[in-house]
Amino acid sequence: MSDPDKKPDKNDPFDFFKLSPEPGNKNKKPKIPFWAILIVIVVATALLNFFIMSRSTNDTIPFSDFRQMIESGQIVSVELGDTYFTGYGPSYSSYSSSGAVYKTAAILTEDFLKLLDEKGVTYRATVKQNNFLLEILINWIVPIAFFLIMWRLIFKRMGGGLGGGLFSAGQSRTAAVEEGQVKTRFSDVAGVDEAKEELVEVVDFLKSPKKYTDIGGRIPKGVLLVGPPGTGKTLLARAVAGEAGVSFFRISGSDFVEMFVGVGASRVRDLFKQARDKAPCIVFIDELDAIGKSRVNSINGGNDEREQTLNQLLVEMDGFDNSKGLILLAATNRPDVLDPALLRPGRFDRQVVVDRPDVKGREAILKIHSKSVKMGSDVDLAAIARTTSGFAGADLANIVNEAALLAVRAGRKLVSMEDFDEAVEKAVAGLQKKSRVIKEKERRTVAYHETGHALVAAFTEGADKVHKISIVPRGVAALGYTLQMPEEDRYLRTENELYGEIDVLLGGRAAEQIVFNEISTGAGNDLQRATDIIRRILTDYGMSKKFRNVVLSQRGGGYGYGAAEPQLVRDYSEETQTYIDSELARIMDERYKHVVKLLESKRVLLDYIAERLLDKEIMEQAEFQDIVSAEANLSAPKPQEQLEAVSDASAE
């Protein structure tokens, strides 16, 4: 919000060209757009020029008629101008401006001058008196005004996308929220209880710093919030400001760096100057890695603009006195790339991990985001939390919103559990493509492929339970999917569980080979994921037979299972690489043969479930479990009939 009584910025001499009153300021008169000023100047100049020129010119006559009038004595006096010749008749009087006056185009020749001498016509040359005001306007004012306006426009785009120009490029782009205006509280943040406990101390210091300073304590100067995207780092920072009731400065790391050398450092200085003036306050720098990357092995030799900005930030953090209540918060999802100087004690003293929520945290987050949503009695947020393992807070908020949109699309007044289930599947597998036409042979291939995944998961110890099987196309390339949901959050994987996950991924291709005696490209993504797991078993997890407990790769930091960076450096020999490649192929072949053997022993189930999928397209968890349980307890010689009876019972 801007101040209605705010005067033009003295640092910006073109402040009068700025466009409009700031949003929400109804009392301030709108400023004139620069393009409107430009149009007015051009139009006014053209009209003035036309008016003056039209008044300075009279009707002219042909030069030949003008000569004849001189010969006949109708013109007795001539003024020779640069543009026009003006002739006056015998009765013309300069006192009364009466009498005949003739004007023609100026064509000065020797013959014409001889004619004037022969006829005794008096003539004199006249010097053109230019319009001084018009010349100044056209030759000076208009070009200068045009140049200044274009200069303002160019530097506004180059030096400040948020309204800054050349003269304001060094000013901070922080979005400041005044004291008491931050409405976010800790009650609005769920799923990160440990992180909230760490930040309660910061809030208490901002409210009552004296009890800390009296005992000789010192609050951390900087708190770094570390975690994957969407886990609520920015929301936590706003909650700290809201709980403490202090001003909140928020700026992104990328806002510091510009094409002009020194602008980033200048903006850092300006930001901390504003913060000192408004202390106690919180300064929050989002995406700190944009300016805080390590300076080691810099390709620019230390003269990079980003490095100058980082140096200035380090200096400012050393210089400010946090006893006045100035706390610096920052957030990043790449702590591994930050410069060590940022993380030393005295700068970012404390690192708070904001990780993905567990099942209780997900349920609490769903309750917060569903407060304003009208839900049916069948909605079970605890069940939704269990089926969304690995989802961050932003993902859960999106699921609640998607469920509400699906309910409106279906014409319902309340959001049902069916809407939430579809929202979760949409987030995991993509949008349903019911209109996509698939050939019958391909449908059968997809049905057996997905059934293979599901059956291997059902008969593999430690595998996640099958939640749904579908052969309805989703997303860009998924012709079907088998949705597995863990019953609880898991943070470790055993060696057997990793091999079980590989088996489930290979189940689709194995089913295709057993039934059709040929394989398709549908298992491409499954094979890629299976290969990656085996490679990690051999290189990252120290589970190979030859190199037991030895890590054979270097990767960047990440969050959670399977989130590490691609391999960057290889610290082993070509011989070891050859071993890894051959061992990878051996394990893949071994697991594939095991899966084929398993599915061949379950051929009755494989055919039956695939046919049911071709008929219904979707099979829910309850029906699948009933069919699998019935097959496991079979003793009669006709299992197909018992399966049909179980299926009919579950349908009822």
C-alpha positions, 0 to 999 in steps of 0.5 A: 500500500502506498501513502496518498501524501507521498511526494514524487521520488527525488531519486527518480527524475522521471517519476511523473511518467509512472503509470497509475495510482498503486492498487488500493489507493483510491484517493491518489489521482492517477498519473499520466501514462508516458505514451499519452504525454508523447502523443499529446506532444506530437499532435500539438506540434503538428497542429501548431505547425499547420496553424502557423504555416496555413496563416503564413501562406496565401493563394498563389498565382502562376509565375507566368501570370505574375510576369504578365502583370508586371509587363502590363503595369498591374504590379509596380513593386515586388518583394523577392523572398526565398520562397515566394515573390510578392507583387503589389499593385498601384493602389496598394497602401502599406498603411491601410494594408489595402490594394491588390497583392499577388504572390507566386513561387520564387523563380529568380532568373536574369531575364526576370530581373531585366524585366523588372528593370525595363518596366521600372518596377521597384524591387527589394529582397526580404529576409525570411523571419523564422518563427523562433518558438516553433523552431525551438519546439520542433528542433529541441523540445520534441527530440529531447522529450522523445529521447528522455521518454524512450530512455526511461522506458528502456532503463525501466525494463533493463534495470527494474521490472518492478518499477525501478529504473536506472536511478532506482536500480540499487534499491531493494525490491523487498515486499515489506509487510508492516507490523501487525499486518501479517495474519499467518499464525503457527496454527495455520502451519501443520505437519512440521511440529519440530520446525515450529518448536525451533522457531518458537524461540525466535518469536519469544526473543522478538517479543521480549529480547531483554530476558535473553540479553540480561542473562548474556544470551544471544539469539541466532543471527540467521535461521536457515529453513531447509527442505524440499519444495512445497513443505511450507518454508515460506509459510513458516517464516510468515508465521514467525512474523505473525506470531511476533507481531513485527514487520516482515521483509520478503525478497527472493534471492534472484531479485538481488542479481541484475545485469548492472555490476554492483546492483546486487550489492547495493540492494543488499545494503538498501535491504538491511538499511530498511530493516534496521530502520524498522527493527524489530523485524524479520528479513526473509530471503527465499531461494537463498541458493540463487546468490549463496552458491559456493565460490569454490572453483568459480569459473568467473575468477571471483568477479561475478556479480553474484559473488559480489552480492554474496560478499556484501550479504556476508558483510551485512550479516557480520555488521548488524546488531541482533540485539535490536530485534533484527532476525534473518530467515532464509529458505533453500532446497539446495543446502549442499550448494551453499557457500560454507561462509554462509553456514558458519556460526555467527551468520546462519547459526541454526538450520531448521529442516522442514521435511515432508510430513508424516501420516499425522502431519498430512492429516493435520494439513488436510484438516487446515486446507479443508476448513472452508470446503463443504465435505460429505459424511463419507470423507475420511481424512485419515484414510486420505493421509495414509494414501498420500505418503510422500506428499508435501503440504503444497501437494495436499492443498492441491488435492483438496482443491482438485476434489472440490473442483471435481465435485462442482464438475459433477454437480454435487453440493458436497465433496465426497470421498470419491472426489478425493480418491480421484484427486489423489489418482490425478496427482499421481498418474495424471488426468483420465483420457477416456476419449482415447481410442485403443485397439482391442489387442493393445487393451488386452496387453495393457490389462495383462501388464497391469495384472502382472504388476498387481499379482507380483505385489500381492505375493511379494513379502514387504511390497505395498498393497494394491490400492487400484488397478485401471486400464483407463489411460491417464496423463501423457503416455500411461495406458493403464496403472497399478496404484500401490499405497503403503500402509505406513510411512517408511524411511528405510528399505531393506535389501529384500524390500528393494528386490521386491520392488524390482520384482513388482516393476518387472511383473508387467513385462513378464505377464506379457511374455507369458501370455502373448509370447512377445514383449512391448514398449509399455514396460519402458518406464518400469525397466528404467526404474528397476535398472536405477534401483539395481544400480543404486544397490551396487553403487550407493548402498554397498549391497553388491557381493564383491564390493560389500559395504563399499560406495562406488559413486558420488552424488549430490544431496537430496531428500528421501529415497530416490531423490539424489542428484545424477552421478557426477564423478566416478571414483573407480576403475574401468574394471569396476565399471565392467563388474557393475555392468555385468552384475546389473545384467545378472541381477536383472535376469535373475529377478526376471526369471523369478517373476516369470516363474511366480506368474506362471504359477498364478496363471489362473488368477492372471487370466481371470483378473485381466478379463475382469479388467477388460470388462470393468476397466477398473478394479478396486482394492477390496475386489482384488483382495477377495479374489487373491484370498479365494485363490490362496484357499482353493482346494477344489479341482475347478478354481475358475468357478470358485473365483467367479463365485467370489467375484459375484459376492464382492460385487453384491 
